[in-house]
Amino acid sequence: MKGIYRLGIIIYLFTCTQVVFAQQYLKGTFVDERGEWQVNYDRTQAAISKGTYRTTYKIMDATNHLINTIMVTNYQTKKQVSINVRNGIDKPFMRYIDYVSDSSGLIYCDLSNLDTAYNLKDSCTYLFSFTSVKRDYPILHRLILAYNSYLILDPITVLRQRKHNELIAPILAAMKPVAAVFTHARFTKRLMDEHKLLYYMDSLYTDSLSHIYSSMQRDSALLFKNLKGKKLHYVGNKLNGKPDGIGILIDKGNIYQGRFSNGQFDSGRVVINGGMYIYYGGYYNGNYYALGAVNYSGNHMQGTYVNGVQASGISWANDKTSELYFGGFAYGSRNGYGELRNTIGVYCGMFTNGKLTSGYARETDTFGYTTYSYIEGDNKTSTTEAEVMDFMDSVSPKK
């Protein structure tokens, strides 16, 4: 009898233990052009080897379905951090970041390592920190993923920001007497960071859209390989003889894959050949939506669409006669960092509604005289050839 009583106590305690130690996920935020969404995440830390420390994040949606695994690894000897992102669909993405411990604090960001206050919604590609001056385990605060979207995870604690500020105070004090000397250096550094972000986002867009296009072509070829001689093919759920539910449709060479309602395509992914152009990507309620790309007359646009309009992303535009542009594009205009070459000159920097508002310009008049300048807002200031060409040669605007 005592044995049964003890067994009952053990089972009771085990059950209580399971309740007490049930998984408690941390709360983060996923942000894209539609708004902000709460995500749950689990964070674990492990010493992989001597001097190698890893923090692993498992990102889940509201139903705790795994959507991303992010491994942030610190190689202490190399003074290098790697960020590895896996989502189980696209190929893993790896980024390496070098850091210098004696000229920075505990917080690292591609915009600046020497800020005394960080905003997790600033437009930085990454933001991470170390938990102590030992600089062992890295903590991820913000990371751009793709499609103009990013994750916000662990907040920066007041204590860590304070310790970071204590470490960078002597560095900032030493820089003040010579701050004026580095005006152009800081200007160039900011533009170079934007240049790198442009090419980083271009690679993410290209990889993801190539996967969408190739997978749709593969799926349609597999499903319809034995169906010939018809203009319209459909495979999927039906209701009253009409497409309704999940399916894939080929109509005059166009591919529609996703959800149908009462015979009409409602949402999903498409490949549409309009003769003069081809679009592939997301589709919703009769319009291009979410991640998509348009190719037309040798030009290419890719990014995030809202109600049929490119709300953010990148444009590669070549009119074949006088102008070539590669850079940020939104709502019908050049917006963001871009590189423009035309009959007048070359322009690199930040564009706002089609106008260069912060960057470098090299211009040649009809007599062949070349001038060099930097632009900030509405001000255009002459500078040296070396200053401008040092930046332009390093970014090599696409020809």
Secondary structure by P-SEA (a helix, b strand, c coil): caaaaaaaaaaaaaaaaaaaacbbbbbbbbbcccbbbbbbbbbbbbcccccbbbbbbbbbcccccccbbbbbbbcccccbbbbbbbcccccbbbbbbbbbcccccccccccccccccccccccccbbbbbccccccbbbbccccccccbbbbcccccaaaaaaaaaaaaaaaaaaccccccaaaaaaaaaaaaaaaaaaaaaaaaaaaaaaaaaaaaaaaaaacccccccccccccccccccccccbbbbcccbbbccccccccccccbbbbbcccccccccccccccccccccccccbbbbcccccccccbbbbbccccccccccccccccccccccccccccccccccccccccccbbbbbbccccbbbbbcccccbbbbbcaaaaaaaaaaacccc
